[in-house]
Amino acid sequence: PGQPPPYKGMIDCAQQITRKEGVRGLYKGMAAPIAGVAPMYALCFLGYGFGKKIFCDDDAFEKLKLTQIGLAGATSALFTTPI
């Protein structure tokens, strides 16, 4: 209130940050979210792998057997829902 905004828009914001802090400044604060999300996606892909072994035939992806592929995807949710 009573002060002009520090940036004129998204591009101006990126330019000012890059000038003051370099390109790394655009990624400040990203380490913690990435560290938190990476294990979750690892569990998701682990669950999907298990689901493919349990539900999918060898030709499920070639013949697009969507029920089998969907069940494999649903299995991945079992691994990530408790998080």
N, C-alpha and C positions, 0 to 999 in steps of 0.2 A: 504494500500500500504506500503510495506516494513516491515510489521509485520505479524507474523503467526496468523492464525485464532484462536480465543479463545477456540474453541471446535473442536474435531476431527470428530464428527458426532453427530447424534441425541441421541444416548445412552449416550455418553460422556457428552453431554449438560445436559441431565436429571440428570445424576449422580452428576455433579458439582453443579447444582442448589440445588439438594436435600441435598448435604453435607453442603452447605453454608447457605441455608435458610429453610431447612426442606421441607416436602412434600407440605406445603402450598405455597411455592415459585413457584411451578409449575402452580399455579392457580392465580398468581398475575395479576391484571388487568382484571379479568373475570367478576367482579361484574357488571360493567356498560353494557357490551354487553348482559349479561343474563337479567338484569333489562329491557333492551330495547326490547329484543326478546319475553320475556314472555307475555306481553300484546298483542303482535301481534298474537301469537299462540292462545291466549285465544279468540281473535276475530275470528280467523280462525275456531276454533272448534264451536264457537257460530253460525257462518254462516253455517257451515256444519249441525249443529243441525236443524236450520231453514229450510235448503234445504231438509233434510230428511223428516221433517213434511209436507212440501209443495209437494214434488215430489214422495216420496217413498211409495209404498204399504207396508202392514205389512210383506209380504213375499219377499220383494225386495232383501234381502241379502241371503235368503235361496235358492231362485231360480236364483240368480245372474242376476237380471234385470239391465244390465249395463247402459242402457240409463237413468234410474231413478237415479242410484247411481252416474253417471257422472254429471247429472244436480244438484244433491245435492252438489257435489264437486265444481262445477262451482259457485254455490251460495256462497260458502265460499270465493271465490276469490273476490266477490263483497265487502266483508267486509274488506279485507286486501289490495286491490289494491290502494286505496287512500293513504295508509301509504307509 
